[in-house]
Amino acid sequence: MLKRTHNCNQLGTEHVGQAVALAGWVNAYRVQGNELIFVDIRDREGLTQLVFDAEDASKELLDEADKLRNEFVIAASGVVRKREGGVNPKLATGEIEVVVKELEVLSASSTPPFLPSEGEKSKLPREEIRLKHRYIDLRRPSMQKILKARHRVTKVVRDYFDEQGFLEIETPILCKSTPEGARDFIVPSRNQAGSWYALPQSPQLFKQLLMVSGCDRYLQICRCFRDEDPRADRQAEFTQIDCEMSFVDRDDVINMMEGMVRRVFKEVLDVDVPKLEQMTYREAMDRFGIDRPDRRFGLELIDVSDIAAKTDFKVFTEALGKRHGCIKAIRVPGGVEKFTRKMTDGYSEFVKQFGAGGVPTVKVNAEGKPETGIARFIEGVWDEIAERTEAQPGDMILFGADSRTTCLKAMGELRLKIANDLDLIDESKWDFLWVVDFPMFEYDEEGGRFYAMHHPFTAPVEDQIEAFLAADPGDIDTIEGIVSAGYDIICNGSEIGGGSIRIHNQKVQSKVFELLGMSIEEAKDKFSFLLDALQLGAPPHGGIAFGLDRLTMHLVGTDNIRDVIAFPKTQTGGDLMTEAPGTVSQEQLKELHVREVEAEE
């Protein structure tokens, strides 16, 4: 086999006259009369034009070249010369070509279902076809660029944390099922009948135990598994940049992780990330209706509950009669001209999926007065609403009215939809911030129980630990008022990392389990190893996990997580290429002490 001397983007005028050898795929070929055959050879680095010239090549070599087709794998050796057909400024090698002296077909290709060049210059093939033949899709230059960017991110991350004294330590893939908020993938044990492993949703407990073990600073770029329905920015199998530090407080972790983000964006995109602002969870929810606010556009939520309480508009009065009821408004500048009736009707339907009843609206006419929609219900308080919202003629005001949780969720999602519909998002901007001071728990009124806002191992802020330990589990308001030492890092409205200072006090951890509805026996059964460790010298510690896939999405400019994973799953968790998940034999099930039953209709 011919051994290549260069990659397909390396050759330039400085190589003219040199003998070289290249290897790769046939990207394109064309025949010019009976004298010349041009072949573009491609590898992961780029393209080079090969020339088979009748003046220099034997008939046998020309005949062999004439049989080449797209995606044949070839090696070719020859001499570099300046392009005789003119420079191609679109190629790094556009000033030269290689006159081939020897050709070797390493692998022929049947007609592929699509060409890697398709989608680079025109519309992509259907994603189902791309995923079915992912090995061809990955040959596309844009996909190769993404894989390189992902590699670059992990390299920069490892270098940064190595410089900061972190140890990269692997944690188990087969572990015990523990409640972390999502459904586990479970694996039956062959040697212990009736027992099951779980694939890790995160290395959370193991990295905490590493801190108890004295490892001080831990890093792992690890695979995690959550049996949830995939979506555009989520996969059931994903990768985390996982970190933990001992003897730290929240600011120590935040400063360390900001440094990593700054390094990654500088080295990968040459973007300078400034010192990140911090915003409390409460402020984020009040202003944006979401705990991962996108601040690249306006349309902030404005609280008008106190003003709305002065009306007799039934939608407002009923909402304010609920526990933590509130009224929020969004002012859309120039909305009268921008919105159609169909759009505003659609927004009322849109918010219903988040539990809201609809979106009352009002237009601001040329005289600055309300008209249409709910204008007649708010005439008496319009001046106050106009002042609060800074309403101007031609604006549209949209209202949300419900319990605080439902109202904020619906209006936060509506804000994002309006921004997308009206093309208000400045895609050239980078907007980073930390969201801090999350509630430690949220209460589900329907289920009558608490849930951990982050996860059950997040500590309260230090000055609330005693109040937390003393709180009556039945005192919902007090428990909901406990602030956690959690923090999320947000980029352009997307959470790219989340973490917290962890619980290192066994009494605090036991109280958390109690509030989550675990009996003492259940807590010991699931977490005895952790509770024991917390009594045997656990240092204060905290950490974070970044979603490597989601971070890479931002860096390469895609909104589909499948683009940044070499072999992703579909929305239903399937692998179209390998056809996983698949069936297994009865013998395998018997070995695992598992009996197959028919699925319920």
Secondary structure as the mmCIF struct_conf table of DSSP 4:
data_model
#
loop_
_struct_conf.conf_type_id
_struct_conf.id
_struct_conf.beg_label_comp_id
_struct_conf.beg_label_asym_id
_struct_conf.beg_label_seq_id
_struct_conf.end_label_comp_id
_struct_conf.end_label_asym_id
_struct_conf.end_label_seq_id
HELX_LH_PP_P HELX_LH_PP_P1 LEU A 2 ARG A 4
BEND BEND1 THR A 5 HIS A 6
TURN_TY1_P TURN_TY1_P1 CYS A 8 ASN A 9
HELX_RH_3T_P HELX_RH_3T_P1 THR A 13 HIS A 15
TURN_TY1_P TURN_TY1_P2 VAL A 16 GLY A 17
STRN STRN1 ALA A 19 GLN A 32
TURN_TY1_P TURN_TY1_P3 GLY A 33 GLU A 35
STRN STRN2 LEU A 36 ASP A 43
TURN_TY1_P TURN_TY1_P4 ARG A 44 GLU A 45
STRN STRN3 GLY A 46 ASP A 53
TURN_TY1_P TURN_TY1_P5 ALA A 54 ASP A 56
BEND BEND2 ALA A 57 ALA A 57
HELX_RH_AL_P HELX_RH_AL_P1 LYS A 59 ASP A 66
TURN_TY1_P TURN_TY1_P6 LYS A 67 LYS A 67
TURN_TY1_P TURN_TY1_P7 ASN A 70 GLU A 71
STRN STRN4 VAL A 73 LYS A 82
BEND BEND3 GLU A 84 GLY A 85
TURN_TY1_P TURN_TY1_P8 PRO A 89 LYS A 90
BEND BEND4 LEU A 91 LEU A 91
TURN_TY1_P TURN_TY1_P9 ALA A 92 GLU A 95
STRN STRN5 ILE A 96 SER A 107
BEND BEND5 PRO A 113 PHE A 114
TURN_TY1_P TURN_TY1_P10 PRO A 116 GLU A 120
BEND BEND6 LYS A 121 SER A 122
HELX_LH_PP_P HELX_LH_PP_P2 LYS A 123 ARG A 126
HELX_RH_AL_P HELX_RH_AL_P2 GLU A 127 LYS A 132
TURN_TY1_P TURN_TY1_P11 HIS A 133 HIS A 133
HELX_RH_AL_P HELX_RH_AL_P3 ARG A 134 ASP A 137
TURN_TY1_P TURN_TY1_P12 LEU A 138 ARG A 139
BEND BEND7 ARG A 140 ARG A 140
HELX_RH_AL_P HELX_RH_AL_P4 PRO A 141 GLU A 163
TURN_TY1_P TURN_TY1_P13 GLN A 164 GLY A 165
STRN STRN6 LEU A 167 GLU A 168
BEND BEND8 ILE A 173 LEU A 174
STRN STRN7 CYS A 175 CYS A 175
BEND BEND9 GLU A 180 ALA A 182
HELX_LH_PP_P HELX_LH_PP_P3 ARG A 183 PHE A 185
STRN STRN8 ILE A 186 PRO A 188
BEND BEND10 ARG A 190 GLN A 192
TURN_TY1_P TURN_TY1_P14 ALA A 193 GLY A 194
STRN STRN9 TRP A 196 ALA A 198
BEND BEND11 GLN A 201 GLN A 201
BEND BEND12 PRO A 203 PRO A 203
HELX_RH_AL_P HELX_RH_AL_P5 GLN A 204 VAL A 212
TURN_TY1_P TURN_TY1_P15 SER A 213 GLY A 214
STRN STRN10 ARG A 217 PHE A 225
BEND BEND13 GLU A 228 GLU A 228
STRN STRN11 ARG A 231 ARG A 231
TURN_TY1_P TURN_TY1_P16 ALA A 232 ASP A 233
STRN STRN12 ARG A 234 ARG A 234
BEND BEND14 ALA A 236 ALA A 236
STRN STRN13 GLU A 237 SER A 246
BEND BEND15 PHE A 247 PHE A 247
HELX_RH_AL_P HELX_RH_AL_P6 ARG A 250 LEU A 269
HELX_LH_PP_P HELX_LH_PP_P4 LYS A 275 LEU A 276
STRN STRN14 GLU A 277 THR A 280
HELX_RH_AL_P HELX_RH_AL_P7 TYR A 281 PHE A 288
BEND BEND16 GLY A 289 ARG A 292
BEND BEND17 ARG A 296 PHE A 297
STRN STRN15 LEU A 301 ASP A 303
HELX_RH_AL_P HELX_RH_AL_P8 SER A 305 ALA A 308
TURN_TY1_P TURN_TY1_P17 ALA A 309 LYS A 310
BEND BEND18 THR A 311 THR A 311
HELX_RH_AL_P HELX_RH_AL_P9 LYS A 314 LEU A 320
TURN_TY1_P TURN_TY1_P18 GLY A 321 GLY A 321
BEND BEND19 LYS A 322 LYS A 322
TURN_TY1_P TURN_TY1_P19 ARG A 323 HIS A 324
STRN STRN16 GLY A 325 VAL A 332
TURN_TY1_P TURN_TY1_P20 PRO A 333 GLY A 334
HELX_RH_AL_P HELX_RH_AL_P10 GLY A 335 LYS A 338
HELX_RH_AL_P HELX_RH_AL_P11 ARG A 341 LYS A 352
TURN_TY1_P TURN_TY1_P21 GLN A 353 GLY A 355
STRN STRN17 THR A 361 VAL A 364
TURN_TY1_P TURN_TY1_P22 ALA A 366 GLU A 367
BEND BEND20 GLY A 368 GLY A 368
STRN STRN18 PRO A 370 GLU A 371
BEND BEND21 THR A 372 THR A 372
TURN_TY1_P TURN_TY1_P23 GLY A 373 ILE A 374
HELX_RH_AL_P HELX_RH_AL_P12 ALA A 375 ILE A 378
HELX_RH_3T_P HELX_RH_3T_P2 GLU A 379 VAL A 381
HELX_RH_AL_P HELX_RH_AL_P13 TRP A 382 THR A 389
TURN_TY1_P TURN_TY1_P24 GLU A 390 GLU A 390
TURN_TY1_P TURN_TY1_P25 PRO A 393 GLY A 394
STRN STRN19 MET A 396 SER A 403
HELX_RH_AL_P HELX_RH_AL_P14 ARG A 404 ASP A 421
TURN_TY1_P TURN_TY1_P26 LEU A 422 ASP A 423
TURN_TY1_P TURN_TY1_P27 GLU A 427 SER A 428
STRN STRN20 PHE A 432 VAL A 436
STRN STRN21 PRO A 439 PRO A 439
BEND BEND22 MET A 440 MET A 440
STRN STRN22 PHE A 441 ASP A 444
TURN_TY1_P TURN_TY1_P28 GLU A 445 GLY A 448
STRN STRN23 ARG A 449 ALA A 452
BEND BEND23 MET A 453 HIS A 454
TURN_TY1_P TURN_TY1_P29 PRO A 456 PHE A 457
STRN STRN24 THR A 458 THR A 458
HELX_LH_PP_P HELX_LH_PP_P5 ALA A 459 ALA A 459
STRN STRN25 PRO A 460 PRO A 460
HELX_LH_PP_P HELX_LH_PP_P6 VAL A 461 VAL A 461
HELX_RH_3T_P HELX_RH_3T_P3 GLU A 462 GLN A 464
HELX_RH_AL_P HELX_RH_AL_P15 ILE A 465 ALA A 470
TURN_TY1_P TURN_TY1_P30 PRO A 473 GLY A 474
HELX_RH_AL_P HELX_RH_AL_P16 ILE A 476 GLU A 480
TURN_TY1_P TURN_TY1_P31 GLY A 481 GLY A 481
HELX_LH_PP_P HELX_LH_PP_P7 ILE A 482 ILE A 482
STRN STRN26 VAL A 483 SER A 484
BEND BEND24 ALA A 485 ALA A 485
STRN STRN27 GLY A 486 CYS A 491
TURN_TY1_P TURN_TY1_P32 ASN A 492 GLY A 493
STRN STRN28 SER A 494 ILE A 501
STRN STRN29 ARG A 502 ARG A 502
HELX_LH_PP_P HELX_LH_PP_P8 ILE A 503 ILE A 503
HELX_RH_AL_P HELX_RH_AL_P17 GLN A 506 LEU A 515
TURN_TY1_P TURN_TY1_P33 LEU A 516 GLY A 517
HELX_RH_AL_P HELX_RH_AL_P18 ILE A 520 ALA A 533
TURN_TY1_P TURN_TY1_P34 LEU A 534 GLN A 535
BEND BEND25 LEU A 536 LEU A 536
HELX_LH_PP_P HELX_LH_PP_P9 ALA A 538 PRO A 540
STRN STRN30 HIS A 541 GLY A 547
HELX_RH_AL_P HELX_RH_AL_P19 LEU A 548 VAL A 556
TURN_TY1_P TURN_TY1_P35 GLY A 557 GLY A 557
BEND BEND26 ASP A 559 ASP A 559
HELX_RH_3T_P HELX_RH_3T_P4 ILE A 561 VAL A 564
BEND BEND27 ILE A 565 PHE A 567
TURN_TY1_P TURN_TY1_P36 GLN A 571 THR A 572
BEND BEND28 GLY A 573 GLY A 573
STRN STRN31 ASP A 575 ASP A 575
TURN_TY1_P TURN_TY1_P37 LEU A 576 GLU A 579
STRN STRN32 ALA A 580 ALA A 580
BEND BEND29 PRO A 581 PRO A 581
HELX_RH_AL_P HELX_RH_AL_P20 GLN A 586 GLU A 591
TURN_TY1_P TURN_TY1_P38 LEU A 592 HIS A 593
HELX_LH_PP_P HELX_LH_PP_P10 GLU A 598 GLU A 600
#
